[in-house]
């Protein structure tokens, strides 16, 4: 069986362009591992960069992007099911599956074969939590995680109260109802990490944020609001959608929005790297490549790893 080639790294490290270049060379298709790119119409703010999926005039097939409506609450359980359906389809057609993204929770749930169950909403719990600050909610989540022994509900992406409440809801459910074991197949894999110098990462993040604003990210958010999506639903998605929405509805000035969003993205990238280092401690072997190596050298190194490093497989 062909291993699932997994390319991960923090935001702005160039992982998508590497994955698509590799896909062209190996007859591959991309499986996205990004918690926000699943939403249709949320293109600039989520950094879909769909132009990256055309390499030397060849369109690279991709999956798990634009699969649900904006305003809905996609979750980890749904991602696992959608991933498995797309992965099995790629394998049936004899193509090389390549998982690419920066949402460590999604990546780890697939590579680790974690068994999950859907968790229903708890209106009574949500009402009790309403009005609590993000710090208070985060402390509650940490305490719950200590009781459940959970490693799988990611606090690195809990950047809004709504997300924290959903994470508490999941942990509370698992504490009260032992998670029904579901089978998820063990998949052979090899992991390539794109490592980028901190200063270069910060430079790229700031440059990319300016570019996205120039490309119409504010207009994208205003269009979503005009479609009837509540502002709080967009704020739920965090990062770009949180701060740009607050600017669009008049809570922040443009300069406040830019400054706060820039800081939030830098912090998010740092948390991504913390998650990936945590994966290594949990037994996942990540082969790190310098983001600033020439593309051809990166591709050659990956090909060598695939050929020689069988220890990277699950």
C-alpha positions as CSV (number, residue, x, y, z in Angstrom):
1,X,0.0,0.0,0.0
2,X,1.3,3.5,-0.8
3,X,2.0,5.4,2.4
4,X,0.0,8.6,3.0
5,X,2.5,11.3,2.5
6,X,1.8,14.0,5.1
7,X,3.1,17.5,4.7
8,X,2.6,19.7,7.8
9,X,3.9,23.0,9.1
10,X,2.9,26.4,10.5
11,X,1.0,29.0,8.5
12,X,3.0,30.7,5.8
13,X,5.7,28.1,5.6
14,X,5.0,27.1,2.0
15,X,3.6,23.6,2.6
16,X,0.8,23.8,0.0
17,X,3.2,24.7,-2.9
18,X,5.4,21.9,-1.8
19,X,2.6,19.4,-1.6
20,X,1.2,20.3,-5.1
21,X,4.7,20.2,-6.6
22,X,5.1,16.7,-5.1
23,X,1.7,15.7,-6.3
24,X,2.6,16.7,-9.9
25,X,5.8,14.6,-9.7
26,X,4.2,11.5,-8.1
27,X,0.7,11.5,-9.7
28,X,-0.8,12.6,-6.4
29,X,-4.0,14.2,-5.1
30,X,-4.2,16.6,-2.1
31,X,-6.3,15.9,1.0
32,X,-6.6,19.2,2.9
33,X,-6.1,19.2,6.7
34,X,-7.3,22.7,7.4
35,X,-10.2,23.3,9.8
36,X,-11.4,26.5,8.0
37,X,-10.8,25.7,4.3
38,X,-13.8,23.3,4.4
39,X,-16.1,26.3,4.1
40,X,-17.4,27.6,0.8
41,X,-17.0,31.3,0.2
42,X,-14.4,31.7,2.9
43,X,-11.5,31.8,0.5
44,X,-9.1,34.7,1.2
45,X,-9.4,34.6,5.0
46,X,-8.7,30.9,5.2
47,X,-5.7,31.2,2.7
48,X,-7.0,28.6,0.2
49,X,-4.5,29.9,-2.3
50,X,-6.2,27.8,-5.0
51,X,-3.7,29.1,-7.6
52,X,-1.1,26.8,-5.8
53,X,-3.1,23.9,-7.1
54,X,-2.1,24.6,-10.7
55,X,1.5,23.6,-11.3
56,X,3.2,24.1,-14.6
57,X,-0.2,24.3,-16.3
58,X,-1.5,21.1,-14.6
59,X,-4.4,21.2,-12.2
60,X,-3.7,19.2,-9.1
61,X,-6.9,17.4,-7.7
62,X,-7.8,18.4,-4.1
63,X,-10.3,17.2,-1.6
64,X,-11.9,18.5,1.7
65,X,-11.9,22.1,0.6
66,X,-15.3,23.9,0.0
67,X,-17.3,21.0,1.3
68,X,-19.8,22.8,3.7
69,X,-21.7,26.0,4.0
70,X,-20.3,29.1,5.9
71,X,-21.9,29.6,9.2
72,X,-22.1,25.8,10.0
73,X,-20.0,24.2,12.7
74,X,-17.8,21.5,11.1
75,X,-16.1,19.2,13.6
76,X,-13.4,16.6,14.0
77,X,-15.7,13.6,13.8
78,X,-17.1,14.8,10.5
79,X,-13.5,15.5,9.2
80,X,-12.5,11.9,9.9
81,X,-15.5,10.5,8.0
82,X,-14.9,12.9,5.0
83,X,-11.2,12.2,5.0
84,X,-11.7,8.4,4.9
85,X,-14.2,8.6,2.0
86,X,-11.8,10.8,0.0
87,X,-8.7,8.8,0.9
88,X,-10.3,5.5,-0.1
89,X,-11.5,7.0,-3.4
90,X,-7.9,8.2,-4.2
91,X,-6.5,4.8,-3.4
92,X,-9.1,3.0,-5.6
93,X,-8.0,5.1,-8.5
94,X,-4.3,4.3,-7.9
95,X,-3.3,7.9,-7.2
96,X,-0.8,8.9,-4.5
97,X,-2.7,10.4,-1.5
98,X,-1.0,13.5,0.0
99,X,-2.3,15.0,3.3
100,X,-1.4,18.7,3.6
101,X,-2.3,21.2,6.3
102,X,-1.7,23.0,9.5
103,X,-4.5,21.8,11.8
104,X,-2.6,19.4,14.0
105,X,-5.7,18.1,15.6
106,X,-7.1,16.9,12.2
107,X,-3.8,15.4,11.1
108,X,-3.2,13.5,14.4
109,X,-6.7,12.1,14.5
110,X,-6.2,10.5,11.0
111,X,-2.6,9.3,11.4
112,X,-3.2,8.0,14.9
113,X,-6.4,6.3,13.9
114,X,-8.3,7.8,16.9
115,X,-11.8,6.4,17.5
116,X,-14.3,9.2,18.0
117,X,-18.0,9.6,18.4
118,X,-20.3,12.6,17.5
119,X,-21.0,14.8,20.4
120,X,-24.5,16.5,20.6
121,X,-25.0,20.1,21.7
122,X,-25.9,20.6,25.3
123,X,-28.1,23.7,25.5
124,X,-28.2,23.7,29.4
125,X,-24.4,23.6,29.6
126,X,-24.1,26.4,27.0
127,X,-26.5,28.6,28.9
128,X,-24.5,28.1,32.1
129,X,-21.3,29.0,30.3
130,X,-22.7,32.1,28.5
131,X,-21.0,35.3,29.6
132,X,-17.8,33.7,30.9
133,X,-14.5,35.1,29.7
134,X,-12.2,33.2,27.4
135,X,-9.7,32.8,30.2
136,X,-12.3,31.3,32.5
137,X,-13.5,28.9,29.8
138,X,-9.9,27.9,29.0
139,X,-9.2,27.1,32.7
140,X,-12.4,25.0,32.8
141,X,-11.3,23.1,29.7
142,X,-7.9,22.4,31.2
143,X,-9.5,21.0,34.3
144,X,-11.9,18.8,32.3
145,X,-9.0,17.5,30.2
146,X,-7.2,16.4,33.3
147,X,-10.3,14.4,34.3
148,X,-10.8,12.8,30.9
149,X,-7.1,12.3,30.1
150,X,-7.8,13.7,26.7
151,X,-5.0,14.6,24.3
152,X,-7.3,15.1,21.4
153,X,-9.2,18.3,22.0
154,X,-7.0,21.1,20.9
155,X,-6.6,24.1,23.1
156,X,-4.2,25.7,20.5
157,X,-7.1,26.6,18.3
158,X,-9.5,27.8,21.0
159,X,-9.2,31.5,20.2
160,X,-12.9,32.5,20.8
161,X,-15.4,31.8,23.6
162,X,-17.6,29.8,21.3
163,X,-14.8,27.4,20.4
164,X,-13.9,27.0,24.0
165,X,-17.5,26.3,24.9
166,X,-17.7,23.6,22.2
167,X,-14.5,22.0,23.5
168,X,-15.9,22.0,27.1
169,X,-19.1,20.5,25.7
170,X,-17.1,17.7,24.1
171,X,-15.0,17.0,27.2
172,X,-18.1,17.1,29.5
173,X,-19.9,14.6,27.2
174,X,-16.9,12.3,27.2
175,X,-16.7,12.5,31.0
176,X,-20.3,11.6,31.4
177,X,-20.6,9.1,28.5
178,X,-17.5,7.0,27.8
179,X,-16.8,7.5,24.1
180,X,-18.2,4.7,22.0
181,X,-15.3,3.0,20.3
182,X,-15.5,3.4,16.5
183,X,-13.1,1.6,14.1
184,X,-10.8,3.9,12.1
185,X,-8.3,2.1,9.9
186,X,-4.6,2.3,10.6
187,X,-3.0,4.0,7.6
188,X,0.7,3.7,6.6
189,X,2.2,7.2,6.5
190,X,5.3,9.2,6.3
191,X,5.4,12.8,7.7
192,X,7.3,15.7,6.2
193,X,7.5,18.8,8.3
194,X,8.3,22.2,6.8
195,X,10.4,24.1,9.3
196,X,10.8,27.8,9.0
197,X,13.0,30.2,10.9
198,X,11.0,32.3,13.3
199,X,11.9,35.7,11.9
200,X,11.2,34.5,8.3
201,X,7.9,33.1,9.4
202,X,6.9,36.4,11.0
203,X,8.0,38.3,7.9
204,X,5.9,36.1,5.7
205,X,2.9,36.2,7.9
206,X,2.9,40.0,7.9
207,X,3.4,40.2,4.2
208,X,0.7,37.7,3.5
209,X,-1.8,39.5,5.8
210,X,-1.2,42.7,3.9
211,X,-1.7,40.9,0.6
212,X,-4.9,39.3,1.7
213,X,-6.3,42.6,2.7
214,X,-5.3,44.1,-0.6
215,X,-6.9,41.1,-2.3
216,X,-10.3,41.9,-0.7
217,X,-10.5,40.0,2.6
218,X,-12.7,42.8,4.1
219,X,-15.1,42.6,1.1
220,X,-15.2,38.8,1.5
221,X,-16.4,39.2,5.1
222,X,-18.9,41.9,4.2
223,X,-20.3,39.6,1.5
224,X,-20.7,36.8,4.0
225,X,-22.5,39.2,6.4
226,X,-24.7,40.4,3.5
227,X,-25.7,36.8,2.8
228,X,-27.2,36.7,6.3
229,X,-24.5,34.9,8.2
230,X,-24.5,36.3,11.8
231,X,-21.4,38.2,12.8
232,X,-21.0,36.0,15.9
233,X,-20.9,32.9,13.6
234,X,-18.1,34.4,11.6
235,X,-16.3,35.5,14.8
236,X,-16.5,31.8,15.9
237,X,-14.0,30.8,13.2
238,X,-11.3,32.9,14.8
239,X,-8.2,34.7,13.4
240,X,-9.0,36.5,10.2
241,X,-12.7,36.1,10.4
242,X,-12.9,37.2,14.1
243,X,-10.9,40.4,13.6
244,X,-12.1,41.4,10.1
245,X,-15.7,40.9,11.2
246,X,-15.2,43.1,14.2
247,X,-13.8,45.8,11.9
248,X,-16.6,45.3,9.4
249,X,-19.3,45.8,12.1
250,X,-17.5,48.8,13.7
251,X,-16.0,47.3,16.9
252,X,-12.4,47.9,15.7
253,X,-10.7,50.5,13.6
254,X,-8.7,49.3,10.6
255,X,-5.4,49.8,12.4
256,X,-6.6,48.0,15.5
257,X,-7.8,45.2,13.4
258,X,-4.5,44.8,11.5
259,X,-2.4,45.0,14.7
260,X,-4.5,42.6,16.7
261,X,-4.9,40.1,13.8
262,X,-1.1,40.2,13.1
263,X,-0.3,39.4,16.7
264,X,-3.0,36.6,16.7
265,X,-1.6,34.9,13.6
266,X,1.9,35.0,15.0
267,X,0.7,33.4,18.2
268,X,-1.3,30.9,16.2
269,X,1.8,29.8,14.2
270,X,3.7,29.4,17.4
271,X,0.9,27.2,18.8
272,X,0.9,25.1,15.7
273,X,4.6,24.4,16.2
274,X,3.9,23.5,19.8
275,X,1.3,21.0,18.6
276,X,3.7,19.4,16.1
277,X,6.4,19.1,18.7
278,X,3.8,17.4,20.9
279,X,3.1,15.0,18.1
280,X,6.8,14.0,18.2
281,X,6.6,13.4,21.9
282,X,3.5,11.2,21.3
283,X,5.5,9.0,18.9
284,X,5.0,10.5,15.5
285,X,8.2,10.7,13.5
286,X,8.4,14.0,11.6
287,X,11.1,14.5,9.0
288,X,11.8,18.2,9.0
289,X,12.9,20.1,5.9
290,X,14.1,23.7,5.8
291,X,11.4,25.9,4.2
292,X,14.0,28.0,2.4
293,X,15.6,25.1,0.5
294,X,15.1,25.2,-3.2
295,X,11.9,23.4,-4.3
296,X,13.9,20.8,-6.3
297,X,16.1,19.9,-3.3
298,X,13.0,19.5,-1.1
299,X,11.4,17.2,-3.6
300,X,14.5,15.1,-3.9
301,X,14.8,14.8,-0.2
302,X,11.2,13.7,0.1
303,X,11.6,11.1,-2.6
304,X,14.7,9.7,-0.8
305,X,12.8,9.6,2.5
306,X,9.9,7.7,0.9
307,X,12.3,5.2,-0.7
308,X,14.5,4.6,2.3
309,X,12.8,5.5,5.6
310,X,10.3,2.7,6.2
311,X,10.6,3.5,10.0
312,X,8.3,6.5,9.3
313,X,5.4,4.3,8.5
314,X,2.7,3.6,11.0
